[in-house]
Amino acid sequence: MNKTVLRILAVVPALALTFAALAHPVRAQDQSALLTVVELFTSQACPRSPAGDHNLSAIAQRPDVLALTFPVTYWDYLGWADTFALEEFTQRQKFYIERLKDQWLYTPQAVVQGQQGVSAEDAEALEVAIANTRQLSQSLPTPRLSDDRSTLTIMQDRLTEQANTVLQVVFFERGPITVEVTSGKNAGKTLSYVNVVRSLAEMNSDMLAVPESLRDLSCAVLLQDQRDGTILGASVCPPADIN
């Protein structure tokens, strides 16, 4: 069911600050544990989406998976406006549809590692897609947050050498979050979500200014090839930095 464009946050220009002075001390991340990114495009107005939301919640418990919920706007006309949906998330789904074979715009649709689309209602198909795309992952440097969580820093030396790639930072609410739907096709249902994305931004330098409204959220960075949508790697902000 349909729309996503990246929301660009204010990027801090190059500052004469050292990485050590900026960064909050954290536990070292195990870079051998590669993450597979699963993006779920869902809608509170879609009667088929709750099954996909449930399946994403199940795989979100896995340490080798970064599961992200992207609520979309194109079913809002069915009598209920999704309370989390953003137009840029719809545009992100369309970005994938333009690049993936045999895919069309619908919910609940999962995109695994930016390379394979599958119905999130089918838990077995989702597991197969995760297994088939694991080899595409690579490790990324650990992102770090300043003491007041106002600045995110990640070393990009080896990342910027890769052509046609962008480094994105995603802020998400771990949840679970529940929503009572009172109208539309899911009227009377209480829906539950995990890892609901609140913002996705492109990092154009080693540092990113974090708006106050996002500082209590979890975060991760994604390295994506803009030509075919492949997510080349992902890294989650360390647990020590997450409230």
BAPAFI-722679 format. One line per field, with one value per residue (C-alpha): residue number from 1; x, y, z. Coordinates in steps of 0.25 Angstrom, whole numbers, padded with zeros to 4 digits. Example, Ala and Ser with C-alpha at 12.3 -4.5 7.8 and 13.67 -1.06 7.14 Angstrom:
% residues 2
nr	(1 / 2)
east	(0049 / 0055)
north	(-0018 / -0004)
up	(0031 / 0029)
//
This chain:
% residues 243
nr	(1 / 2 / 3 / 4 / 5 / 6 / 7 / 8 / 9 / 10 / 11 / 12 / 13 / 14 / 15 / 16 / 17 / 18 / 19 / 20 / 21 / 22 / 23 / 24 / 25 / 26 / 27 / 28 / 29 / 30 / 31 / 32 / 33 / 34 / 35 / 36 / 37 / 38 / 39 / 40 / 41 / 42 / 43 / 44 / 45 / 46 / 47 / 48 / 49 / 50 / 51 / 52 / 53 / 54 / 55 / 56 / 57 / 58 / 59 / 60 / 61 / 62 / 63 / 64 / 65 / 66 / 67 / 68 / 69 / 70 / 71 / 72 / 73 / 74 / 75 / 76 / 77 / 78 / 79 / 80 / 81 / 82 / 83 / 84 / 85 / 86 / 87 / 88 / 89 / 90 / 91 / 92 / 93 / 94 / 95 / 96 / 97 / 98 / 99 / 100 / 101 / 102 / 103 / 104 / 105 / 106 / 107 / 108 / 109 / 110 / 111 / 112 / 113 / 114 / 115 / 116 / 117 / 118 / 119 / 120 / 121 / 122 / 123 / 124 / 125 / 126 / 127 / 128 / 129 / 130 / 131 / 132 / 133 / 134 / 135 / 136 / 137 / 138 / 139 / 140 / 141 / 142 / 143 / 144 / 145 / 146 / 147 / 148 / 149 / 150 / 151 / 152 / 153 / 154 / 155 / 156 / 157 / 158 / 159 / 160 / 161 / 162 / 163 / 164 / 165 / 166 / 167 / 168 / 169 / 170 / 171 / 172 / 173 / 174 / 175 / 176 / 177 / 178 / 179 / 180 / 181 / 182 / 183 / 184 / 185 / 186 / 187 / 188 / 189 / 190 / 191 / 192 / 193 / 194 / 195 / 196 / 197 / 198 / 199 / 200 / 201 / 202 / 203 / 204 / 205 / 206 / 207 / 208 / 209 / 210 / 211 / 212 / 213 / 214 / 215 / 216 / 217 / 218 / 219 / 220 / 221 / 222 / 223 / 224 / 225 / 226 / 227 / 228 / 229 / 230 / 231 / 232 / 233 / 234 / 235 / 236 / 237 / 238 / 239 / 240 / 241 / 242 / 243)
east	(0000 / 0010 / 0024 / 0041 / 0052 / 0063 / 0061 / 0075 / 0078 / 0087 / 0102 / 0112 / 0123 / 0138 / 0142 / 0155 / 0152 / 0159 / 0151 / 0155 / 0150 / 0136 / 0133 / 0127 / 0135 / 0128 / 0130 / 0136 / 0126 / 0129 / 0132 / 0132 / 0117 / 0111 / 0097 / 0087 / 0077 / 0062 / 0054 / 0039 / 0029 / 0016 / 0003 / -0007 / -0018 / -0014 / -0022 / -0010 / 0001 / -0001 / 0004 / 0017 / 0019 / 0018 / 0029 / 0038 / 0037 / 0041 / 0054 / 0057 / 0062 / 0073 / 0087 / 0091 / 0079 / 0076 / 0061 / 0055 / 0040 / 0037 / 0022 / 0017 / 0006 / -0001 / -0012 / -0016 / -0028 / -0035 / -0040 / -0029 / -0016 / -0004 / 0001 / 0016 / 0016 / 0025 / 0025 / 0040 / 0038 / 0028 / 0039 / 0049 / 0040 / 0038 / 0054 / 0055 / 0043 / 0050 / 0062 / 0057 / 0052 / 0038 / 0034 / 0023 / 0018 / 0010 / 0010 / 0015 / 0027 / 0041 / 0054 / 0066 / 0079 / 0074 / 0074 / 0062 / 0048 / 0038 / 0025 / 0027 / 0014 / 0022 / 0032 / 0039 / 0041 / 0047 / 0057 / 0061 / 0063 / 0072 / 0080 / 0082 / 0087 / 0096 / 0109 / 0106 / 0109 / 0122 / 0126 / 0126 / 0133 / 0125 / 0117 / 0119 / 0111 / 0116 / 0113 / 0101 / 0096 / 0096 / 0107 / 0109 / 0122 / 0127 / 0141 / 0139 / 0153 / 0151 / 0136 / 0137 / 0146 / 0135 / 0128 / 0113 / 0111 / 0104 / 0106 / 0092 / 0089 / 0075 / 0068 / 0058 / 0049 / 0052 / 0038 / 0030 / 0020 / 0005 / -0006 / -0021 / -0027 / -0041 / -0045 / -0042 / -0040 / -0032 / -0043 / -0043 / -0029 / -0017 / -0005 / 0009 / 0023 / 0037 / 0049 / 0040 / 0048 / 0047 / 0057 / 0067 / 0078 / 0090 / 0104 / 0113 / 0124 / 0130 / 0120 / 0105 / 0097 / 0086 / 0073 / 0068 / 0056 / 0064 / 0074 / 0067 / 0065 / 0074 / 0082 / 0090 / 0098 / 0096 / 0105 / 0097 / 0100 / 0091 / 0091 / 0085 / 0080 / 0090 / 0093 / 0107 / 0108 / 0102 / 0106 / 0098 / 0101 / 0107 / 0097 / 0105 / 0099 / 0085 / 0075)
north	(0000 / 0015 / 0028 / 0033 / 0044 / 0045 / 0056 / 0064 / 0068 / 0080 / 0075 / 0081 / 0087 / 0082 / 0087 / 0088 / 0077 / 0064 / 0051 / 0047 / 0060 / 0059 / 0045 / 0039 / 0027 / 0014 / -0001 / -0006 / -0012 / -0026 / -0022 / -0037 / -0038 / -0033 / -0028 / -0031 / -0019 / -0022 / -0010 / -0012 / -0003 / -0003 / 0005 / 0005 / 0007 / -0006 / -0019 / -0028 / -0020 / -0025 / -0039 / -0032 / -0024 / -0036 / -0044 / -0032 / -0031 / -0046 / -0044 / -0031 / -0040 / -0045 / -0040 / -0041 / -0033 / -0018 / -0018 / -0004 / 0000 / 0011 / 0015 / 0020 / 0030 / 0024 / 0017 / 0028 / 0031 / 0018 / 0024 / 0025 / 0033 / 0026 / 0032 / 0030 / 0031 / 0041 / 0044 / 0042 / 0028 / 0026 / 0032 / 0022 / 0010 / 0016 / 0017 / 0002 / -0001 / 0006 / -0003 / -0017 / -0027 / -0033 / -0023 / -0013 / -0003 / -0010 / -0012 / -0020 / -0021 / -0024 / -0020 / -0028 / -0021 / -0012 / -0024 / -0033 / -0030 / -0040 / -0040 / -0038 / -0046 / -0059 / -0061 / -0073 / -0064 / -0053 / -0063 / -0068 / -0054 / -0051 / -0063 / -0060 / -0046 / -0048 / -0048 / -0034 / -0028 / -0022 / -0016 / -0001 / 0008 / 0009 / 0022 / 0031 / 0041 / 0053 / 0054 / 0062 / 0054 / 0066 / 0061 / 0048 / 0045 / 0033 / 0032 / 0031 / 0030 / 0017 / 0019 / 0031 / 0024 / 0016 / 0022 / 0025 / 0022 / 0030 / 0029 / 0030 / 0031 / 0026 / 0030 / 0020 / 0017 / 0003 / 0001 / -0007 / 0004 / 0001 / 0009 / 0007 / 0009 / 0014 / 0015 / 0010 / -0005 / -0008 / -0001 / -0007 / -0013 / -0010 / -0010 / -0012 / -0008 / -0008 / 0000 / 0011 / 0021 / 0035 / 0041 / 0037 / 0046 / 0047 / 0049 / 0058 / 0059 / 0052 / 0059 / 0061 / 0071 / 0063 / 0071 / 0071 / 0064 / 0052 / 0051 / 0041 / 0031 / 0019 / 0021 / 0014 / 0017 / 0010 / 0010 / 0010 / 0009 / 0019 / 0012 / -0001 / 0002 / -0009 / -0007 / -0010 / -0009 / -0004 / -0001 / 0002 / 0013 / 0005 / 0001 / 0010 / 0022 / 0017 / 0021)
up	(0000 / -0005 / -0002 / 0004 / 0002 / 0012 / 0022 / 0023 / 0037 / 0040 / 0038 / 0046 / 0038 / 0040 / 0054 / 0060 / 0071 / 0072 / 0071 / 0086 / 0092 / 0084 / 0087 / 0099 / 0104 / 0100 / 0100 / 0087 / 0077 / 0072 / 0057 / 0054 / 0056 / 0043 / 0042 / 0032 / 0030 / 0029 / 0026 / 0027 / 0020 / 0027 / 0030 / 0041 / 0031 / 0024 / 0029 / 0025 / 0032 / 0046 / 0042 / 0036 / 0048 / 0057 / 0048 / 0049 / 0064 / 0064 / 0056 / 0063 / 0075 / 0067 / 0069 / 0055 / 0049 / 0049 / 0048 / 0044 / 0043 / 0033 / 0033 / 0020 / 0016 / 0004 / 0011 / 0020 / 0011 / 0015 / 0028 / 0037 / 0036 / 0041 / 0054 / 0050 / 0035 / 0028 / 0013 / 0012 / 0016 / 0005 / -0004 / 0001 / -0002 / -0016 / -0017 / -0015 / -0024 / -0036 / -0034 / -0030 / -0040 / -0039 / -0028 / -0027 / -0016 / -0005 / 0010 / 0018 / 0009 / 0015 / 0008 / 0012 / 0011 / 0000 / -0009 / -0008 / -0006 / 0001 / 0007 / 0022 / 0025 / 0021 / 0032 / 0025 / 0012 / 0021 / 0028 / 0014 / 0009 / 0021 / 0019 / 0004 / 0006 / 0018 / 0010 / 0005 / 0019 / 0023 / 0037 / 0039 / 0049 / 0062 / 0063 / 0075 / 0082 / 0090 / 0105 / 0103 / 0091 / 0082 / 0072 / 0065 / 0060 / 0051 / 0045 / 0029 / 0024 / 0017 / 0014 / 0006 / -0004 / -0009 / -0021 / -0022 / -0007 / 0004 / 0019 / 0026 / 0040 / 0045 / 0058 / 0063 / 0075 / 0080 / 0087 / 0087 / 0084 / 0083 / 0076 / 0077 / 0063 / 0064 / 0050 / 0036 / 0032 / 0046 / 0054 / 0068 / 0067 / 0076 / 0068 / 0073 / 0067 / 0069 / 0064 / 0058 / 0050 / 0053 / 0044 / 0033 / 0029 / 0020 / 0027 / 0018 / 0028 / 0040 / 0050 / 0050 / 0059 / 0066 / 0068 / 0082 / 0079 / 0074 / 0085 / 0094 / 0082 / 0078 / 0065 / 0055 / 0042 / 0028 / 0016 / 0004 / -0011 / -0018 / -0031 / -0028 / -0013 / -0007 / 0008 / 0008 / 0024 / 0036 / 0051 / 0063 / 0073 / 0085 / 0096 / 0106 / 0098 / 0097 / 0108)
//
